[in-house]
Amino acid sequence: MIRCPIQSWNDAKCVNGIQYKTFQGGAIARGVIEHDAEGVKAFQEMIPFFTPNELRELFVMLTINGYVTISIFQNSEYYRKLQEDFLHECSFNQNLADRKLLKDLSYRFKVEDKSPPMYGIPEPFQHISEIDVERSKYHSSHQLQVYNNLCSESPNTYEQQLMFEEVTGAIENGLSGLYFFQGIAGKSTWCKMLWLGQDLEINCAWAAQAQV
């Protein structure tokens, strides 16, 4: 900094008329940081021994202590290592795993009185709801095929069809409801109710009592 006096926060990211997106980018352009190999090497060496949670902690610690880590974040292999646990939690839904990773990193930076954008890392997307998480576990086209097969193999009885239409009608009309279903719950009937539940946008609960 003695060699390159900084007059403001914006000035720290501006070098030779070029405005860099991050302080790290400006520091590299000024020659304050020569290269990013040191931080990458430290991260790379810990991959076989650290859990994804520990790798995220290491990533943040390296970042706030001046190591250039944006190349770690932009590397597809290292990025996946940072979110591997989230991918499993979200049934390998990349979009949800990305949201969880950014939310986790944002929290860790804020604990240190920092923010992700200071280092070129985006802030988390909008809030992840429980419905988003549940929907991520299923693919609508596949579930529709499962449902159609169930209807073909084990058609609803008259009573079951009335029940089914009551619930689907509530969904289509944006109504809230609490539903209890009691009676003989065969496999196909229960599977249909699970299929229906995978696309619910209302608060709905089922209680099935199987009778032997």
PyMOL commands that set and color helices and strands:
alter all, ss='L'
color gray80, all
select helices_A, chain A and resi 9-12+23-30+37-46+52-64+70-74+76-89+94-111+116-119+130-135+140-153+158-172+187-197
alter helices_A, ss='H'
color red, helices_A
select strands_A, chain A and resi 14-15+18-19
alter strands_A, ss='S'
color yellow, strands_A
deselect
rebuild
show_as cartoon
